[in-house]
Amino acid sequence: MGNIAKFEKKNDNFVSQMKSYFKGVKIEWGKITWPEKKQVFVETLYVIVIVFVFTLFILILDLIYKGAFSFLKIN
């Protein structure tokens, strides 16, 4: 019987800890300030432009290296 009582006590402790955790999550969730749609849109455009610029940069480097190595004609 002692083992069952210990298990139930541990289980109750676990349940109360989980309730406390999710109560804290709910409180913190209410403190979040979400960005406005305009801000999200502008920052998304920044990311797209930066990715495009870096893609072009890597493409140009690739073409330069491809041309340089074609002159070497390594077999």
Secondary structure, 3 states (H helix, E strand, C coil): CHHHHHHHHHHHHHHHHHHHHHHHHHHHHHCCCCCCHHHHHHHHHHHHHHHHHHHHHHHHHHHHHHHHHHHHCCC
